[in-house]
Amino acid sequence: WTSEIASLWTDEGWLDLASALDRFNCEVVGWSLRPRLTADLVTDALTMAWFRRRPAPGAMQHSDRGSRSAGHAFREQPTESGMVCSMSRNGNCRDHAPTESGFNSFKNARVFGERFSTREAMKATAFESIEVFDSRMRRHSTQGYTFPPRFLQDRIKTQPHEQQGA
């Protein structure tokens, strides 16, 4: 997984959006939206992702070196869940490019050029974009133009099953 934070403007002030993206099928598996950039913004996004997917121990959670991502609470949470934390190398934005690209797509398609008079209006747009459009309806070229959940389901079906009792 990779994670990122973006700031979104409304007439009532800023909202910060944190997300956790499953790099395997390009699906946002966890996200959180709050009026203040705090540690619980990013840990809430990771908590949602963990409960939705329950990754196997050793799964990797990658982030940039932002202050919230480098903080103790954010680094501790994946470790407690059996995940491995990874951070971008200093000055190397390519380590984190897929997540940055996802936020860029969201902002260009849904935010830029629009005026949001309330934080609630921005929250509704973010919910629709993340939960409905990006994760359920947007086809990805890296997956043969398949929807993210379908790509994951198809891949699971084609994996050999472990023999039980061996």
N, C-alpha and C positions, 0 to 999 in steps of 0.2 A: 504494500500500500504506500501511497504518498499522501502528504497532507500540505495544505496551503491555507493562507488567510488573505481575504480581500476586504477592502473598505468600500462601502456603498453609501452614496449621499442621498438623503431625503430632505424635504423642507423642515422636518423636525430635528434633523441632525444626522450624524453618521450611524451606520450599522456595520458591524464587522461579521463577516461570514468565514467560518472555518469549515474545511471539508477533508474527508478521507476518501481517496480514490483507489479502487482496486485496479491495479495496472494490468491484470490479466485480461479482464473483459471491459475495461474502460467505464466502469460503473461507479458513481458516487455512492458509497456504502454507509457513510456517516457524515453528518453536517450539523452545524450549530450557528445560530444567528443571534447576536446580542448588541446592545447599544454601546457597550464598552469592551475594549480589547483586554480581556483578563485571561488568566490561566485556565479557568473553567470553560472558556469558549472552545479551546482546542481539546481539552480532555473530554468534554461532552460529545464532540464530533467523533472522537476515537471510541468512546463508550458505545455510541449508537452503532458504529461500524462493527465493533466486536460482538455485540449482541445479535446483529443481523447475520454475521458470517461464522462466528466461532472458529477462528483460524487455528490450525494445528500449531503446537509449540514450535518455535523456530521461525515462524513467518516474520517477514521484515516490514517494519514501519519506517519509511523514509521521510525526512523533512528538510527544509532549509535551515539556516542558522539564525533565524529570527529570534528575538528575545523570548517570545512565548513558546516557540518550539524547542529552544535550547534550555528552557527552565526546568527545574527539578520535577514539578508535577507532571509535565508532558513526557519527560524521559522515563519517569518511574512507572507510569500507568501501563505502557506496553510491556515492560519488563515483568510486572506483576501478573500479566496475562499470558506470559510465556513467549511473547514476541521479542524480536531483536530490534533495537533502535539503530538507525543509520542517519547520518546528517551529511549534507552536501559538503564538498571540500570548499575551503575558503576561496571566494572569488570565482567559483565554477558554477555558473547557472545551468549548464547542460545536465547536471545530475538531476535537476528538478523540472526540466522542461515540459514533460507531459502534463503535470498538474498546473503549471503556469498557463499552458495552452488551453486547458479546460476552462480556467477562469476567464481568459481572454475571449473565448467563444461565448461564454455566458454574458459577459459585459457587452460585447458587440451585438449579440442577438437580442438581448432582453433589457439592457440598462441604458446604454448610450443613446442619446436622443430622446429619452423619455424623462418626464418629470414625475417624481414620486412625492406627493404632498404629505404622506404619512409613512411612518415606519411600518405600519400594518400593511400598507399597499406594497411596499418593498418585500416584506415577508411573504406575502401571497405570491408575488412574482417569483421569488426565489424558490418557494415550495413547488410551484407548478413547473418551473424550469428543471429543477433537480429531480424531483420525485416522479414527474410525469414525462416530460420531454426528454431530457438527457439520458435518464436511466432506462426508460421504457420505450421511447419512440425513435430516438436518434440512432441511425445505423452508422457503424464505424467501418471505414475503409480497411483498417488493419485486421478486421475480423470478417472480411469478405462481405461487407455491408449487411451484417447480421445485427440484430438488437442485442445489447449486452446480456440481459438475462437468458435469452435463447442461446447465445454463444456459450455461456457457462453451462447451461443444462446439456447441450449437445456434447460438450467436451467431457462432462462427467459421465455421460452414457457410454462414451467410447473408451473410457479408461478401464483397464483390467481390474477386476475386483480381487481384493486380497482374500486368500483362502482362510476361512475361519477354523479355529482349532488347530492350526498348524504349529 
